[in-house]
């Protein structure tokens, strides 16, 4: 009998997918159901499947936001998480720092993806703190788009310390706002609304949540490397047509789709049989044990070798 992981997402149902895989001889079913921006539907789905699946993934929204030295809980996401009374629920934040730091190290040590590239932009460092920190440590000239893409303030930050200072001022209020005000949800995930194209065009490496990238990127991104997650076949073709050179997904591909970190974290929790999220060292050990590697795709022919 297979273990079941169900990601209930605030995002579009057009991105729904089911995959089956084996880990160490054990069968798993991964399923993603989008609620099209409806919190009520998310709550209904979680109540419907509570106790009937092994682990929930909380998709399309973060339960926690990490800003350097502090972690903030988002009120809307907490409401959804509280609906699960029996089945454990994780949002991917417990895994992000471990997984995404490891991915940057992997790219730096085992590939030439970073060769000749000096500038990196992370669309939201509070959403991807581990990735932001590891790119900074890798020596890139950094820009962080949290003010641009979350608050629509056209200022790119260049320091995580500045981001932490701003977060201490605004996060107590922001954490209480409806999540749809902070992040593309529902049909917004399927439409483009370019914003601050210079942020994308100035960077050699564009990293972070794919829904931020897809919604706000310009039509063309020639020669860029994108490090992200949760892409479908259609998303890959969109990036190919945008002339992106290399796509790296931090989570592996399962039956034609890279799922979000919430799904991978839920999968690891289900694999261990735990009823709560794991510690960072446990995730790191499992990633090594199961030999999960990032997916690296050359989208344009010629000029790049892993």
N, C-alpha and C positions, 0 to 999 in steps of 0.2 A: 504494500500500500504506500503510495507516494505521499510525501509531505507537501503541504500547500502553502504557498506564499501569495498573499493578495495585496496588491498596491491599490489603495483607494486614493484617487488623485483629484484635486480641484481643477485640473486641466481638461483639455478637450477630449471627448470620447472618440474623436477621429484617430487618436493615437493609441487606442486600445490594442492589446496584444497578449497572446498566451504562448508560453514556451515550456518545453519539457527538457530536463537534463538529468544526468547522473553524476553524483559526486561520491567517490569512494564506494561505488556499488549501490548507492542509495538513490531512489527516484525522487525528483522534485518537480512540482508544477508551479510555474511563475505566471501570475495573471495580473494585468493592469486594467482597471476600470476607471474611466474619467467621468467626473460629475458635471462637466461643462460649466464650471464656475459657481455651482450651487452648493453652499454649505449644508443646506437641508438634505440634499441628496447624499452627500458624503456621510452625514450622521446616520441616515437611513441605511446605507450600505454597510456601514460598520456594525450597526445593531443587528442587521440581517445575518451577517456572516460571523459575528462574535461567537467564539467557541466552536466554529465549524472549519476554521483554517488554523494553521499552526502559528503563523506570524503575519501581522499586518505591516505593510509599508505605508507611510503617510506621504503621499505624492503631491507635487504641485504647490507645496507650502512647507515652510520650515517651522518646526516646533521651537528650535533654538537658533539664535544668531550669535556668532562669536565675534567680538570686537577686541582683538589682541589680548587684553587681560581680564575681560568680563564676558559672561554669557547671559544673553537676554532671552526671556521666554515671550513668545508672541501669543496674545490672548486668544485670537481666533483659532489658532492651531491647538492650543491647550484644550479648548472646548471640544474639538474633534477627537483629540486623543483620549479625553475622558469618557468618550462614548464606548470605548472598548473596555469591558468589565472582566472578560475572561482571557481573550487572546492578547498576547503582548503586541505592542505597536512601537515602531521605530521610524524615524524620519530621515535617516541617512547621516545626520550630523555627527553621530558617534563614530562613523567610519570615515567621513570626509577627510579629516586631518591626517589620519593614518594613510589611507589609500592615495590621496592626491599628492601628499609629500613623496610617497614612494614612486608614484608615476613620474614626477619631475626628476627624481634621482635616477630612475630607469632611463629616461630620455637623455639625460646628461652623460650617464656612464656607459650606455650600451648602444647609442645611436648617434647620428650626426644631425639630428633634427634641429639642434640649436646652433649649428655651425654658421658663423657669419651673421647671426641675429643678435641685436643688442637691446632692443626696446620691447617691453611687454606691457600689455594692458589687461587688467582684470576687471570685468564689468561690475562685479560687486565683491569686494574683498571680505565683507562681513559674512557673505554667503559661502565664500570659498577661502577662508583664512589660511588653511594649511597650504593650499596651492599658491596663494599670494606670498606667503612667507618663504616658501621654498624657491619660488622664482626670484624673489629678492636675494636670497642667499646664494643663488646660482650666478648672481652678478648682473642681472638685467637692470636697465634703467626703467623704473616702474611708474605706471600711472594706474590709479584706482577710480572706477567710475561710479561709486556709490551715490554721490550727490547728483550726478548727471542722470543716471538711469532709475534710481529709486525715488529721488525727491525733485527731479527735473530742475536742478540748479546747475547751470553750465560751468562747473568748476571741477577739473580733474585733480585729485589729490595725488601727491607724490611720496607720502610718508604714512606708514601704518600707525605711527605715534599720533600724527594729526588726526587720523581716522578714529583712533581710540578716544581722543579728547572730544571730538565732535559727537561720537556715540554716547559718551557719558552725559552730554547735554541734551540730546534729542531722543535717545532710545526709550527713556521712560514714557514719553508721549507716543512715539511711533509704535511701540509694542502694543498699544491699545487700539490702533487704527484697524479698520477692516483690511484683511490681507489683500483684497483686490486693488486697494489703493497703492500697494507697494510692489506688486509683481504681476506680470501678464497672466491672466487666468482665462479659462473657457475659450471663447472664440478669439480673444486677443492673441492666443498662442498660434493661431493660424493666419494672422495678418501682419503686414509689415508697416512700421511707422518710423522711418529713419530719423535718428536723433544724434546730433553731435558727431557727424561722420569723421571729423578730424581725429577723434579719439581712436577710431578703428584704423584709419589710414596711416596714422603716425606710428602704429605699433607693428613690429615684426611678428610677435606672438600675441594672439588674442585668446584669453582664457576666461573660463567661468561658465555659469549656467547657460545652457543653450537657448532657453526661451528669451532671456535678455538679449543674447547675441542675435537671434533670428528676428526679433521684433524691431530692433533699433539699428541694425547694421545697414550700410549703404548697399546699393545694387551690386557693386563690384568690389572685391577684396583681392586684387591680383597679388600672387606670391605669398600670401599670408599663411601662417600656421595657426590652426585653431585647436585648442585643448579644451574639451568639454565633455558632455555626457548626454544620455537620453536622445539619441538621434535615430530616426527611421530611415528607410531607403529613400523616401522622398526628400528628407532633409539632406542626405548625402548628395543627391542630385542637385539640390538647390545650391549647396556650397560649391559643387563642381562648376555649375554654370556661373557662379560668382567669381570664378577663377582662383579660389582658394587652392593653395598648393598641397598642403598636408593637413589631414584631419586626424587628431588623436582623441580617442574616447577613453576616459579613465576606467570605465567598466567594460568587461568583455562583451562580445557579441553572442547572443543566444537566439538561434533560429532567425537570423536576419535583423536583429534589433539589439541595440545596446540600451539596457534598462537604466533607470536612475539609481543613485547611490542608496536611496531608501529601499529599493528592491534587493540590491546586493547585501545591504546590512541585514535585511529581514531574512535573506537566504542563509547568511552565516549564523544568525541566531537560531533559525530552524535546524540547521545542520548540527549545532551543538545540543539542541533540545532545551536551551535556556528559556526562562520565562521573563527575562529582562535584557536590556542592551548589554553588550559586553564592554570590557575595558579595552583601552587602546592597544595594549600589548597583546591581548587575546586576538583582536582583529589582525594585527600584524602577523602573528604566528599562523593564523588560519590562511591568510593571503599567500604566505610562503608555502604552507602545507598543500594547498589546493592549486598552487602555481598559476594564480590569476595574473595575467599580464594586460597592459593597455593594448588597445587595437590601434594600429598605425596604418593609415591609408594614404597613398599618393594619389591625389585627385587629378593632377595634370601629368601628362606623359613627359618623361625626360627630366634630367637635372637633379633628381633626388634619389639617394639610396639610404636605406636604414642602416 
